[in-house]
Amino acid sequence: MNCNSRILYIKNSDQAIQELKKLECDAAGVNIMAAKAVFKTIKLEAVSAKAANLLKQTFLAKGGEVAIARGTADLSITCTDVLICATIKQYRLALAQLKQQPWGLPKLAAAIEKVLIASETPLCREYNWTDRSLKIKPGRTLVMGILNVTPDSFSDGGKYNLLDTALKHAEAMANDGADIIDIGAESTRPDGTDKVAAEEELTRLLPVLEKLLAVSPLPISVDTYKAEVAEEALKLGAHIINDVWGLQYEPEMAKVVAKYGAPVVVMHNQESTTYDGDILANISAFLQRSVEIGIQAGIDFNKIIIDPGIGFGKTTEQNLTVMSRLAEIKVIGCPILLGTSCKRFIGETLGGLAVNERGEGTAASVALGIVNGANIVRVHDVRAIARVARMTDAILRSEDDER
């Protein structure tokens, strides 16, 4: 008897249900088996040894597996990282019990539950302004076109810093498939470029922004980490703030964004390339801190977009690691913006390519980023990358339709 065998990579309960229905299982069988067909591995960091022991016993009793550090069982260490390996059904059973336990386990249960919900729920957002709207939804990656009105940006500095050329470029990007225009008036390239005073940034930004808001049908994002600049831009009518320091550079930034009810992109950033432990753990902690700052200031959680900060405070090898593990930050529960366009890590990876030769590398990084969860891609070459995004979206939709 010949048997055609293959491995299925079942990511969520919906996919499990569809696969079970293909077998023509009865409805009761589908309901019973779906939660058993989805397997998730979750890592918790710095859990107290007492809590970790009880957590392990609970999951083992439900059929799951938990890995903890040597020395946890006899309490010779105070805390440990924890790796939980279980099906959705096992998580549900264990979490119900953990919520009734001491030593901070209800809080751990809530954290695990949040991760599971984020991994199972399709991410959708809708932003509406008086003059335009924007939807983030599965199967449709948004393209953010970069408009630098600066004399010194690494890719196109000085090309669009005059009003006429800036407006023409914005129009071209809209025609080429951009969904958002991101305008910046200070180069944020991480190479020691001198910072620009808020007054100079506003002098560059406001004339172009005012005209752009009047003529462009697209939402306009302003790339700035300064509260004063953000306030003037939002007052003028800008729709989104894109902060490369994730609301952590100027304390007033979060309050300004909250005041105007604007969506905000919070990006991971740091001055050095030295990390304490796992780089994705560091990035996730930074971004979650940015989310907390935003919420405490009054920003709606649904209006926060996260960005792993490719090229900022990271070596080429670190950037590649972040790209390969991008999906790990999906559990924060926010849309992901990815900005890889023409960056140095692409040039270095491909043997020292100049900025104008990094198009193919950018395309590869965008396609992989979309597969791993990017909802918005920030790019210079809108026409080419919009096509890459549409093709990648179509492949992923086809995979979903087949289910």
N, C-alpha and C positions, 0 to 999 in steps of 0.2 A: 504493500500500500504506500503510495507516494503522498507525502504531506508537505505542503508549502508553508514554511514557518517564517515568521518575522517578528521583530520587536516593535511594539507600539509605544510611543512616548505620549502618555496621557497627562496633560498639564492641569486639567481642572475637571470639576464635576460635570459640566455641560458636555465636554468631550467624552467622558466616561459613559454618560447616558446615551449619547449617540452611538457609540461603539456597541453597547449592549443591545440597543434597539436593532442594529444591523444583524445581530444573531437571532432576532425574533424572540428574545426573552419575553416572558409575560410581564405585565406591569409591576407585579409584586416583586419579581426577580430583579428588575431594573432598579427599583427603589432600595432593595437590600444590598445589591452588589456595587452600585455606583460609588458609594462612600468608601468601599473597600478597594476600588480600582485606582484611586488617586493616592500617590505616596509623596510625602513632603519631608524634606530634611530642614530643620530650623536650628539656627545657632543662637544661643543666649550667652551674653558675656558677663563675667564678674558676678556670678550667682553665689550667694552664701553657701557654704558647705552643707549646713543643716537643710536648707531649702532644696539644694541639689539632690541630696540623698532621698528626701521624701518625693521629689519630682520623679526621680528614677524609679522608685518603688511603684509609684502610681502608674507610670507608663508601662512598666514590665507586667503589671497585673492586667493591663488591657491588651497585651500582645505587642506593644511597641518596644523600641530599643532606645536607650539613652547612654551616651558616652560621657564620662566625666574624668577629671584628672585623678591620677594616683594620689592618695592622701586624703581624698574627700570622705571616703567611708569611715575612716577612724578620726576624722576631724583634725588631722595633723596640719592641714592647710585651712585658711579661713574662707577662701572663695575659689571658684573654678568656672571656666567656660563649660558650656553644656551643648551637646549635639543630640537633638531629638530626631529619631527616624521612625515615622509612623504613617499609617493611612489616615484619611480624613475621619473615618469612623473611630479609630483609636484616639485621635485628637479630641473628638467630641466627648467621648466617654471619660477620658482623663481630665479634660478641662472642667467638666461638671464637678468632678471630685476635688480638683485643686482649688476651686473657688471656695471650698469649705475648710481649707487647711490653714494652719498658722505660718509664721516665719516669712511673711511677705508673699506667699504663694498665690493669693488672689490677684495681686498686682502682676505677677509673672504670667498667670493665666490670661489676664486681660491683654498683655503684650503679645502673647502667642496668638490669641484670638484675632487681634488687629492685623497681624501678619497674614494669617490665613484668609481673612476677609479681603485684604488687599490683593492677594494672589488669585482669588477666585472671582472677584467682581470686575467686569469690564469697566474701564475708566472712561467716563463721559463728563464733559464740562461745556457749559454754554455761557458766553459772555455777551451781554447786550448793552450797547450805548445808545444814545439818542439818534445817532446818525449811521451806525453800522453794528455788525454782530460777528461773533466768531465761535465756531463749534470745534471742540476736541472730541473725537469719537474713534472707536476701533475701526481699523481698515482705511483710515484717511489721514496720512501724515501731513502736517502743516509745514509749509516752507516759509521761513523768515528770511527775507532778503536784507543784506547788510548795506547800509548807506553811511559811509564814513565822510563826515564833513570836517576832516582833519588834514593837516599838511604832512603827517608823519605816521599814519597807520601802516602796518607791515606789508599789507597786500596791495592797497590802492591809495595810499596817502597822497593827497594833493590832486587827485583826479576829479573829485566831486565836491570840493570845498567852496565852489562858487555857486550861487543860487541857481543859475540857469542849468549848469551841468548836473547839479544835484537833483533837480526836479525831473530832468530828462531821464536820468538813471533810475529814479524811483518809478517813473512811468513805464520804462522798459522792463523793470523787474515785475511790475504788476501784469504786464502783457505776457511775460514769460512764465507766469504761473505762481508768483508769490502770493501768500495768504496774509502776510504781515510785513511791514517795513520797519526795520530796526535802525534808528538813526543815532549815531554817536558823534560827539564833538570833542572827545579826548581819547587819544590812543591809550588802550589798556594793555598793550603788548608787554609781556613780562620780561623786559630786557634792560630795565634800568632807565627807561624813558622818563624824563622829568614830568612831574604831575602838573596839571594845568589848574590855575585858580578858577573858582566858580564863576567869577566875573568874565574871564576870557572864554570859558566854556559856554556860557550863556550868549555871549556876543557871536560866537560861531553858530550856535544851535538855533536860537529863537527865530531869526529871519527865515531860515529854511523850514523849520517846523511849522510856523504860522502859515506859510504858503502851501506846504505839503498837506496840512490838515484841510485846507480849503479845496484842493484839487484831487486828492487821492481817495479812492473808494475803500481803501484797505485800512484796518486798524494800524495805528502808528505806535511803535514801542520806542522808548527813549533809553539809551544805554548810558547810565550814570550811576555813581555810587554816592553822590552828594545830595543831601536833603534839600539844599537851596535850589539846586538845578531841577531836581524832581518836582518841587513845588511849583516853580515857574512854568515848567513844561505841562504839568497837569492842569494848572490854572488856564493855560492857553488852549487845552483840549486834548493833550496826548492821552492815549488809551491805556498803555501798559508801561510799567517801569521795569527795566532790566538791570539789576544791581549785581555787578561782578564780585561784590563782597558780601552778598547774602544778608543784607540788613545788619551787618556786624561791623561796619566801618564807621558810620555816623549814627549815634543813638536816635537822632530825630527822624531818620529815614522811614522807619516803620510807621511812625505817627503820621507822617506826611502821606504815605500811601493809604493808610487807613482813613484818613480825613477825606480823601477823594474817592474811596471805594474802588481803587484800581486793581486789576490783576498785577502780580509782581513775580518776576523771575528771580529766584535766589540761587546764586552760584557758589560752589565751593572754591575757596581761594586761600592761599597762605604764602608767606614771604619766602619760605625755604622749601627744599624737596626732601626734608627729613621727616619721617613719620614714626610715631611710637606704635609699633606693631603693624597689624594689617592695614593696608592703605584704604580698602573699601570700608573697613570699620571706622576709620578716621573720617572719611568723606560722609558716611551715613550719619555719624554723630554730629558733624558740623551742620549738615543740612537739616537734621531734626531740631538742632538748636535754632537755626534760622526760622523754621516753621513755628517754633514756640515763641520766639521774639515777635513774629508777625501776629500770631493769635493774641498774645498778651497786649499788643498795641491796638487790637480791634480789627485786624485784617481777617476776612472770611477765609477759612481753610481752603475752600473750593477755588479761591482766587490765587493760590500759591502754586507756582511752577518751579520745579527744581532742575538744577543744571550741575553735572559732576565737575565742571571746570576743566575740561581737557585743555592742556597747554599752560595751565596756571599752577605754579608750585609743584610741578611734576616733571620728572625726567621722561625721555622717550620710552624707556622700559615701563615706567609707571603708567604713562598714558595708555600703552598697549594693554597693560593689566586691567586698567579701568574699563577700557573698551570691551575686553573679553568677558568681563563680569558685570557689565552695565545693568543687567536684569536684577541684580541684587538690591538696587535702590528703589525698585518698583514698589516694594512693600511699605515705603513711606506713605504711599497713597496719593501722591501728587503727579500731575503730568510731568514728563521729562523732556527738557530741551537739551539738544546736543549740538555743540559748536566745534566741529573739527576742521572746518573749511581752510584748506591751504596751510595748515599749521606745521610748525617745525618738526614735530614727531613724524609726520608723513614724509617730509623731505629727508630726514635722517634715516628712517626705516628703508627708504628706497634708494639709498646710496648717495645722499647729498644733493637732492634735486632742489633747484631754485623755486621760489614761490610760484612763478607762473607755469611750473611743470608738475604741480601737485594735484591736478584735476582728477586723474584716475584714482589716486590714493584717497582723495576726498570722497569720490563716489563709492569706493569700497567701504570706507568707514561709515558712510551714511546708510548704506544698505544693511550692514551688520548692525548698526545702531538701531534701525527700525525693527529688525528681527528681535533684538534684545529689549525692546520696549520704548524706544524714543518716540515721542508724540509730535515733536516739533524739531526741525533741523534748521540751523542758522548758517546761511551760506552766502558766498559771493556770486558764484555762477548759477543764478536761479534757473535758467533754461535747462541746463544739463542735469542739475540735481533734482529739479521737479520731475523730470522723466525717470530718473533713478527711483525716486520716491514712489511715483505712480506704478512703476513696474514691480517694485518690492511689495507694495500694498496689494497689488493684484494677485501675486503669488500667495501671500498670506491669506487673503480672502478666499482664494481657491481651496486652500487647505481647510478653512473653516466651513466652506460650502459643502465639501466632500463629507464632512462629519454629519 
